[in-house]
Amino acid sequence: MTIVQSIILGIVEGVTEFLPISSTGHLILTSKLLGVGDSDFLKSFEIAIQFGAILAVAALYWKKFLLGTEHWKKVLIAFLPTAIIGFLLYKTLKNYLLSNSLLVVWSLFLGGIALIVFEIWHKKRSMVNASIISYKQSFLTGVFQSLAIIPGISRSGATIIGGLLMGISREAIVEFSFLLAVPTMAAATGYDLLKSAGDFSFGQFYLLAIGFVVSFIVALLSIKWLLYFIKHHTFIAFGIYRIIVALLFWVFVIK
């Protein structure tokens, strides 16, 4: 991996992390387009720089992190399903899922269809949205988030759709989703570095640091608009985008 490739991947992560289009999937496909060779370092890089984008949320919305213990109990409860599944399937994720571009393409395609169908159904559904998330809803939101261990299934998209299915308001579940991202990506990054960092060279740490900082800065510049858009618009446009990207990648890149 070169410095330029590290910067490009950081930009892609900073833009896509909070949209329902799968930042992990986009990092995998972008790496393939850039000709970055598959390696354990690349997989760790793709995990770690996501935490850079998540830290942008903490920097911009630090007051949200001073909420009462009741709120953080719900966040930690929601974190549990992903923590357990991620720990049990870590080797599968690292060795197989994060290098499978075909899986990403299918996930983007089917996920795009699911987003469009969901939004059309949800628009017609008569319901009263709740702004307060219960402990049960917190746990179930975490279950939806755990689906995103499959590259191409968006973490933010899965949690937000899960919340909407449970009757939580779009604004409330979007906020809860990015709060939940902090312990999730902190744990994923920390665990992966604990397992893999001993094999990295100084130059690789340098590249990882560049990607991390770039994703943080780009997320700082884009997050307010991204979160506003997600809160006030449906996912239909993102569903169409996912389908188009999947088809283009299938036709022109997958061999």
N, C-alpha and C positions, 0 to 999 in steps of 0.2 A: 504493500500500500504506500502511495506517495502522499505528500502534504496536501496537494491539490485534491486528491481523492478523499482525504480525510475531511477537508473543508466542505466539499460538495455533499458528502454524507451527513455532516453536521447540519448543513442548511436544510436538507431533506427532512431530517429528524425534527428540527425546530419548527418546521411548517406543518408537518403531518401528525405530530404526537396527539393533538387535541381534536383532530377531525376523525370521523368514523370511516377512515379509509385504510387503517392499519399502517402505523409507522414502521413496525418491524417488517411487514411485507414490502413496503416501499424501499427500505434499506437493503433487503435481500435482492430485489429486482434491480435497484440502482447499482449495487455492487457488481452484479452480473453484467450490466450494460457498460460499466467502467472497466471491466476486465480485471477486477480485483480477485486474485486467486482465493479459492476457498481454504480456510485455515481456522484453527482454534482461536487465533488472535482476532480474526475478522468477526467471529461469532461473539467473542467477549466484547469487542468494540461495539457491535450492534446493540448489545445489552446495555453497556455502560453509558453510552452517549444519550440514551433515553432518559437517564437520571438527570443529565444536564438540563434537558428541556423541562423536566418536572420541577427542578430547583427554581426555575424561572417563576413558576406558580407560587412557590413559597416566598420568593423575593417580592413579588408584586402584591400578593394577598396575605402578607404575614399576619395581619390582624385576624384573619380567619383561623389561624393556627393557635390563637389565644382563647379559642372557644372553651367552654366548660368541659369537665371530664366526661359528662354524659355523652356529648357529641363524639368525643374521641373514642369512647368505648364502642360506639356503633361503627366507627371507621375500622377499629381493630377487629371487631367481629366480622366485618365484611372482608377483611384482609385474610382471615383464616383459610377459607377454601383454596385460594390461590397459593398461599404459603404451603399448604399440605400437598396439593397436587404438583406444584412446582418442585418441591423437594423430592417427591417420589419419582417424578418423571424427568429430573434434571439431565441425566445422561441421554435419554431419548431426545429431549429438546436440543441439547448441544450437539449430539452426534448425527442426528437425522433431520429433525424438523427445520433447523435454522439454515440448512443447506439445500432445501428442497424447493426450488423455484416453481416447479410444476404444482406443488401443493399450494403455494402462494397464489398462483394464477387461478386455480379452481376455487380457493377460498374467497378471493376478490370477486370472481364471477358470481358464485352462488350467494355470497354475502350481499352483493349489489342487488340481486333479485329480491332477496329477503328484505332489504331496507325499503325498496319501493313498495312491495306488497304490504309490509307492516305499516308504512305511513298512510297508504290508501285506506287500509282497514282501520287504523287508529283515528283517522280524520272522521270517519263515519260513526265511530263508537261513541255512544252517549255515556259520559262519566263525569264525576267530580274529582278533580285532581287535589291531592293532599300535599301540603308543603312540609309536614313533619314526617320524618322517616322513623319507623319503628325498628326494634331490634330484629324482628323476624324479617322485615324488608331489607335491613342492612345485610343480614346473612345471605339472603337470596340474591341480593345485588352482587355480593362476592362470588356466588356460584356462577352468575352470568359472566363476571369478569374472568373467572378461571377458564372459560371457553377460549379466551384470547391467547392461551398457551400455544394454540395452533396459529402459525404465522399466516397473516392475511385476514384473520378475524380481529377486527379492531377492538382494543380494550375499552376505549371511550364509547364506541358504538354499542358494544355488548352491554356495558353497565347502564347506559342511558336508555336503551330499548328495554332492558329488564326493569328499570325503574318505572318507565311509562306503562309497561304492562301491568305493574302492580298499582297503578293509579297515582304515582308520585308526579308532582308537577315537573315540567321540563326544566325550569330554572333550578328547582331544588335538587334534582338528580344530577344535573350538570355540575353544580357546585360540589355535591357529594362525590361525584366521579373523580374530579381532579384532586380533592382531598385524599381520596383512597389511593390515588396514584403515587403519593409520596412514600408511604411505607412499602407499597408493592414494589416500586422500582428501586428503592433503597435496599430492600432485602435481596432482590434479584441481582443487583450490581455487586453488593457486598459479598454475597455467597459465591458468585461466579469468580470474582477477583481472588477470594480466599482459595478457591480451587485451582485457578489458572495463572495468577499473577507471577508465581515463581518461575514460570517458563518464559516470561516476556523479557525482551531486551530493552535497553534504555531507549533505543530509537522507537520501539513499539509503544512504550509508555508516553513518549513525546507525541506520537501520532494520536494516541487515545486522548491525551490532554487537549490537543488542538480540536478534535472532533467534539469533545465534551464542552469546551468553552464556546465554540461556534454554535452548537445546538442551544446552549443557554442564551446567548445573545440574540439569536434569531427568534427564539421563543419569546424573549422579552419584548421584541419589536412587534410580534404578531399575535400574541396570546389574547389581548383584550378584544381585538376584532374577531378572532376565531371563536372565543367563548360567546361573544355577543351573537354571532351568526348562528351558532349551534342552539342557543337559547330561543331564538326568535324565528327560526326557519326549520322546515322539515328536512329529512335526510334524502329526499327523492333525487336531488341533484347529485349527491354523493353516490347514491346507488347507480345512477347512469354513468358517472365517472368511473366507478369500479369496474363496471361491465366493459366499458370502452378500453380501459387500460389492460384488462385481462385478455380481451380479444386481440389487441394490438401486440401484446407480448407473446401471445400464443402463435400468431401468424408470422411475426418477423424475428422472434428471438428463440423460442423453444425449438429445439431440433430433435 
